[in-house]
Structures are given as C-alpha cells and as structure tokens.
Amino acid sequence: MTQALRYRAVLFDLDGTLVDSYAALAEAVNFARREHGLHELSAARIRDFVGDGLEKLLQRAFERDDVPRSVQTAFEVRYDEICCGMSKVLADVESTLEALAKRGVIMAVCTNKPTAFSRKILEFLRLAPYFRSIVGPDLAGARKPDAQHVIHTLETTDCAAADALFVGDMPIDVRAARNSGMDVAVVPTGSSSEEQLRASHPDHYLDRFSDLVKVVVAS
C-alpha cells in the first residue's frame, strides 16, 4: 500500500545540506588570494562567507564590492580542479534520498552555486540521478532568497508550492521558501548554528537529515 505524502516534491539546497564542499571552497578562495598577493584566510572564516553565491563569497573574501574578473577566474579554475575530490556526501543523505525516491517524491536542487559546478559535484558523488533538475542562479536569473530562483526550480517538479517542501541549512533558505509560499525544513549540518536556524522559524527542524522521511510522509 502506497503511503500518503504530506509533500509531493522536495527542493534541496546543496552546500551544507546535501554535500560538504567547504574544504574545496576554502582552497579555491585561498588560491585566488595567493594569486593576487594576499595571505590565506582560515577555513572557518571562509565557511561563514558561503551561502549567497559566488559573487558574494568573493566580495567577502576580498573585502571589496568590485572584485576583479581575474579573481573569479582564478577561483573557478582552481575550484573546477578540486570540487569533486574535496567534496563529500553528508551523513544520511544518500539513504534518505533513496527512501524518498521509493515513495515517489519528486526532488530538485536549488542552489546559489553555479549550475555547472553543482551538477559536476552531484554527478561525481552519484547523487544527480535523484533530482529532476539542478538549478543554480545562472539558470533561474535570480538567486535565493529571491522567489524567482525557487519558483523556477519548483516548476521543474510540476508541483504547486503548497505541495512542496524546501530543505536547507541556513536562514537564507527559510527566507527563500517563505518568499515562494513553501514550507521549509532546516538541518544543522552547514555553517549556521542551531540557535540561528531555530530563530529563523522554519516549519520543521531536523536533528538529522534522515528525519526528513517522517516529515515528508503523512502520519
């Protein structure tokens, strides 16, 4: 007997939610800084810069709004070399995606990371087949928390916002879901603390990623 679903579709953030790629991001940022004669930043500091897309990441890392194109090029070249080997699937993610897929849940990725990098990482980690689409801001024409990014991704699932859930690891994901009329769940596996996540008032707080199955399947 098929179980009823509370949510027919689930949209996921990428970094800190499905995948830990902070080491790769830190190395690529520091490579760009070294190329431009600057000292390296700690991995912990760079981790705090992640979540609002590549442009914001580099602006924060270089402490300037007008980051030269050469900085982004240096970052992209190095990140392209290491993004797969230095990224790993977070705990419980693969088994949870498998459980949701078996229940007929439609899934997609909505990330502020450029689409090409996101797809490359997910294909390398063998997670890409679970997703109907992988949508970065370059495809959507906007980035989270802008509703346009989420709605563009949601349209690929053929589900209404009322039937979908967004899953992320940062308050920006909560804002993105709210702007799009979707419920939202958060998991404390990224750069945001439990206190920050609870203060953002998600619909569901997941102590661990596998708790998502109980949220999606109607009790």
C-alpha positions in Angstrom: 0.0 0.0 0.0 1.4 3.4 -1.1 1.9 5.8 1.8 0.3 9.2 1.5 2.6 12.1 1.1 2.5 15.4 3.0 4.8 16.9 0.4 4.9 15.6 -3.2 8.1 17.5 -4.0 11.2 18.4 -2.1 13.7 21.1 -3.1 17.1 21.0 -1.6 19.9 23.5 -1.0 23.3 22.0 -1.9 26.2 23.1 0.2 25.8 22.2 3.9 22.6 20.4 3.2 23.4 17.5 0.8 27.2 18.0 0.4 30.1 19.3 2.4 32.3 21.2 -0.1 33.7 23.7 2.3 37.3 22.5 2.1 37.2 22.9 -1.7 35.7 26.4 -1.4 38.3 27.4 1.1 41.2 26.1 -1.1 39.8 27.9 -4.2 39.3 31.2 -2.3 42.8 31.0 -0.9 44.3 30.1 -4.3 42.7 33.3 -5.7 44.0 35.3 -2.8 47.5 33.9 -3.2 47.4 34.6 -6.9 46.7 38.2 -6.0 49.4 38.6 -3.4 47.1 38.2 -0.3 47.5 35.9 2.7 45.3 32.9 3.2 42.1 33.0 5.3 41.1 30.3 7.8 38.7 27.7 6.5 36.4 28.6 9.4 36.2 32.2 8.2 35.6 31.3 4.6 32.9 28.9 5.7 31.0 31.9 7.2 31.1 33.6 3.7 29.3 30.8 2.0 25.6 30.7 1.1 24.8 33.8 -1.0 26.5 32.7 -4.2 30.0 33.0 -5.8 29.9 36.8 -6.2 29.1 37.4 -2.6 31.7 34.8 -1.5 34.5 36.6 -3.3 33.4 40.0 -2.2 33.5 38.9 1.4 36.8 37.1 1.0 38.4 40.1 -0.7 36.6 42.7 1.3 35.6 44.7 -1.7 32.5 45.1 -3.9 34.3 45.5 -7.2 36.1 42.1 -7.3 38.3 41.9 -10.5 37.3 39.4 -13.1 40.8 37.8 -12.7 39.8 36.9 -9.1 36.8 35.0 -10.2 38.7 33.3 -13.0 41.4 32.1 -10.6 38.8 30.8 -8.2 36.9 29.0 -10.9 40.0 27.4 -12.4 41.1 26.0 -9.1 37.6 25.0 -7.9 37.0 23.1 -11.1 40.1 21.1 -10.4 39.3 20.1 -6.8 35.5 20.5 -6.3 34.8 16.8 -6.8 37.7 15.2 -4.9 37.3 17.6 -2.0 33.5 17.3 -1.6 31.7 14.6 0.3 28.1 13.5 0.8 26.8 14.4 4.2 25.5 11.8 6.7 22.3 10.0 5.9 21.8 11.9 2.7 22.0 9.0 0.2 19.8 6.7 2.2 17.3 9.4 2.7 17.1 10.4 -0.9 16.7 6.7 -1.8 13.8 6.4 0.7 12.1 9.4 -0.7 12.6 8.3 -4.3 11.0 4.9 -3.5 7.9 6.8 -2.2 7.6 8.7 -5.4 8.7 12.1 -4.1 10.0 14.4 -6.9 13.2 16.1 -5.9 15.3 19.0 -7.3 18.3 21.1 -6.2 18.0 24.9 -5.8 21.5 26.3 -5.0 23.3 29.6 -5.2 26.3 27.7 -6.5 26.7 27.9 -10.3 24.8 25.1 -12.1 27.8 23.6 -13.8 29.8 23.1 -10.6 26.7 21.8 -8.8 25.9 19.3 -11.5 29.6 18.2 -11.7 29.8 17.6 -7.9 26.4 15.7 -7.8 27.3 13.6 -10.7 30.7 12.7 -9.2 29.1 11.8 -5.9 26.4 9.8 -7.7 23.5 11.8 -6.4 22.4 13.5 -9.6 20.0 10.8 -10.7 17.8 11.5 -7.7 17.0 15.0 -9.0 14.5 16.2 -11.6 16.6 19.3 -12.0 19.7 21.1 -10.6 19.2 24.9 -10.8 21.8 27.5 -10.0 21.2 31.2 -10.2 22.6 31.3 -13.7 19.6 29.2 -14.9 17.0 30.9 -12.8 18.1 34.5 -13.5 18.0 35.2 -9.7 19.5 33.8 -6.6 18.0 32.8 -3.2 16.3 34.2 -1.3 14.6 35.7 -4.4 11.4 33.8 -5.1 12.2 33.6 -8.8 15.0 31.1 -8.1 12.9 28.8 -6.1 9.8 29.1 -8.3 11.9 28.3 -11.4 13.2 25.2 -9.7 9.7 24.2 -8.4 8.3 24.4 -11.9 10.5 21.6 -13.0 8.7 19.3 -10.5 5.2 20.0 -11.8 4.1 20.6 -8.2 2.4 23.5 -6.6 4.2 25.4 -3.8 1.6 24.1 -1.3 2.6 20.5 -2.1 6.4 21.1 -1.8 9.0 21.5 0.9 12.3 23.3 0.8 15.2 21.9 2.8 18.2 23.9 3.7 20.9 24.6 6.3 20.7 28.4 6.6 18.3 31.2 7.4 18.5 32.3 3.8 16.8 29.1 2.8 14.0 29.8 5.2 13.6 33.3 3.6 13.7 31.8 0.1 10.9 29.3 1.0 8.8 32.0 2.7 9.1 34.3 -0.4 7.9 31.4 -2.5 5.0 30.2 -0.5 6.6 26.9 0.5 7.1 25.2 3.8 10.7 24.8 4.9 12.8 22.4 6.9 16.3 23.1 8.2 19.2 20.8 9.2 22.2 21.9 11.3 24.9 20.4 9.0 26.1 23.7 7.4 27.5 26.9 8.7 24.5 28.1 10.7 24.1 27.2 14.4 21.0 25.6 15.9 20.2 28.9 17.5 20.3 30.8 14.2 18.2 28.1 12.5 15.5 28.0 15.2 15.4 31.8 15.3 14.5 31.8 11.6 11.3 29.9 12.4 11.3 27.0 10.0 8.3 24.7 9.8 10.4 21.7 10.6 13.8 21.4 12.4 15.6 18.2 11.5 18.0 17.0 14.2 19.5 14.7 11.5 18.9 14.5 7.7 17.1 11.2 7.9 14.3 12.8 9.9 13.1 14.2 6.6 11.4 11.0 5.7 9.0 11.3 8.6 8.3 14.9 7.7 7.5 14.2 4.1 5.4 11.1 4.6 2.0 11.8 6.1 1.5 10.2 9.5 
